[in-house]
Structures are given as structure tokens and as C-alpha cells.
């Protein structure tokens, strides 16, 4: 198999800068998405990275039944840093060597009070070269993606083994739902 020199690979994977807009998402979350502009690279696809509504805490006194804790407070610096990190990593894992030009309100806008200021604080907290995707960053992001997928597949494999063991034992659906990993692998059996 022929090896491709790094400089040739880098030249092949390099695309013009990509304009990104951070906006509200229709369902109550936030989205960073490609903003079609004359200067942005045309990748021939819409790409969106989201912080989903269910990831956000919700504590509106008018709707106490819907209150729940999420991973992030809506519009917090931590939430915007996570969204920007996911965005950079998504483009990097696609092996696109580029610069992301991040702005806001290019599409749906940021409608919550203070969101624009908080996004700017989040962007200022990141390293200067954060949105510059190099070959090294792309390879690291792609490896993380591969490792995450392998870990997920490993978890699915355990579930499959547990299900097969439960079927061998003739468990009902209710018994299978109660089965633990220790039970499936005989880890809590005093004979073993």
C-alpha cells in the first residue's frame, strides 16, 4: 500500500474557511450551523451541531410539571463552549482542514436575553487557534470518534450477550428487564 506524504494529504483535505452561525434551535435548544455566504466553503450539505432541548435545564415557574435538570443552563458559558467544541470536533472528524469563522444570528438568531454577550465570553475563553483545524487536530478528532464508536459498540455487545444468556435461561421479558451484568456473567454466584 502506497503511503501519502503528509503535505499532500493536508493539501487534499484543505477547504476554504467555513462560516458558522450560532442560533436558537426550533425545539428550544441551540444550534451551530453552516451559514451560506459568498466567502464560505460550499460543502454541498447542511451541517448542524446541536445542544438539544433535553440537555438544558428547564425551571419555568409557569410550567412546574415540565421542570427538569439538564447538563447545561440555557445560554451559559459552559453550554456555548460545549456547542463550539462539538462543532469544531465535528468538522475535524470529517477530516476537513479549515478555519471556522464563527458568528451568531446569521440564520434564526439568538433571542434569549444575554445570549450574544455570553457567546462572546465563551469564544473569548477558547485558545486563539481553537477554530483552526490542522491535520493533527483532524486526526485526533477522528481517532476520538473511532474510539467513542468502539466503546459504544462494546456496550452493545455486552447487552447482546446479556440478552442471549437470558434467552438461554428462558427468562420472561420482565425477568430480562431485571437482569444485571453480574447476574448474566455469574459474578454474584457464590459457587464461582
N, C-alpha and C positions, 0 to 999 in steps of 0.2 A: 504494500500500500504506500502510495506516494505521500510524503508529508508536505503540507503547505506552509511556507515561511510565514512567520507572524505578521510581517509588514504587508504581505499580500492578503492575508486573511483580514487584517484590520482595514485595508483599503476596500475590500469586497463588502464588509459588513457596515461600513460607514454610510450614514444617510444625513441629509441636511438637518438642521435644527428642527425640532418638533414643538409647536406651540400647544400648551396645555392650559385649559381653563378650569379653575376650581369653582364649583357651583353647588346650589341646592339640588338635591335629587328628588324626583317626583314623589317618592314614597316617604319622605321625611328624613332621609339621610343626606349624605354629601357625596359628590362625585368629582373626580378629576378626569377630564376627557380631552381628546384631541379637538382642538379648535381649528376649523378650516380657515386658513388665511393664505394670502398670496405667497408669504415667505416660509410657511411651514411645509415640511415634507409631506407629500401625498402618499400615504401607505396603502391606499385603496381599501381601507376598512375603518369603521368606527371603533375606537378602543376607549373603554371606560373602566376606571378603577373606583370602587365604592367603599364607603363606610356605610353599611346598611343600617336601616332604622332600628333593627333589633339589637345592634351593637351599642346603641346610645341609651343612656338613662332617660327615663320619662317620669316626671313628677309634677304634672299639672293638677292643681287643686280642683279644677273644674271636672277632671276625669280621674277620680281616685281609683277606680276599678282597673284602669289601664297602667297604673304606676308600676315601674319595674327598674331595677338597677341594670345598667349595661356596662360594657367595658370602658366607655368614654362618656364624659359630659358633652352634650352637643356644643359645638363651637369652641371647645377647649384647645389650648396649645397642643396638648398631648394628642388629641384627636387629629388635628391638622398635620402634626409631624408624622403620625402613623399613615395618614392618607398619602402624604407626599413620599414617604418611604415605600409604601406599596406601589405607588405609581412609578417611581424610579426603578424599583426592582422588577416590575412587570415588563418594562421596556428593555431593561438589561437582560432579563431571562429570555427574551425573544432575540437576543444577540444583536441588538441594534446599537451601534456605536454612534452616539449623537450627543447633542446638548438639548435638554428640555428647557424651554422658555416658559416658565410658569407665571400665570396671571390669574385674575378672577373675574367673574361676572361676564365672561365672553359669550355664554350660552344662556342659562336660566337665571344667573345672578346669585348673589348671596343676600338673602332677605332678612336673616336674623340680625338683630342689633348687635354690633360689636364684632361680627364675624370677619369683616375685612381687616380690622385692626389686629385681631387675634391671628389670622392667617399670616399677616406680615411679621408678627412676632415669631411665629413658628418658622417661617422661612429664614428670618434673621438668625435663628438659633442653630441652623444647619451649617456645616462647613461650606466654605466658598465654592468648592468644586463638587458639591453634592449632586448637582444635576448634570454634570459632565460624565457621560457613560463611556468609559475606556474599555479596551479589550479585557483588561484584568477584572474590572467590575462586572462586565458581562459574563465572563467565565465563572466568577464567584457566584453571581446570581443564578446562573444556570445550574451550577453544582448544588446550590441550596434547594432549588426547585426539584432536582433529581432526588436528593436526599429526603426531602419532605414527602415526595410521592412514594418512595420506598418505605418510609416509616408508616405512611397511611396504608399501603398495601400489606405491610406486616401486620398491622392491626386487623385488617380484613381477613388475613389468613388465620389469625387466632380465632376470630368469630366463626369462620368456616369450620375449623377443627372442633370448636365447642359444639356447633350445631350438628356435625357428624357424630360426635360422641353421644349427644343427647338422643339422636335418632337411633343409634345402636342400642341404647338403653331402653328405647321405647317410650321416652318421655312424652307427655302431652304438651300442648302449646303452653299451658300455664306452668308446667314444670320446667320447660326450656327457658321461660322468661325468668325463673328464679335461680337458674344455674349460675354458679360463679366460676371464674377461671380456676380457682383452687379445686372446686368440685370436678370440673371437666378433666383436669390433669392429675387428679388423685393427690393433691398436695396436702389436703387436710384429713387424709385417710390414715388412722393410727397404725395400720399394717405396713405402711410404706415409709 
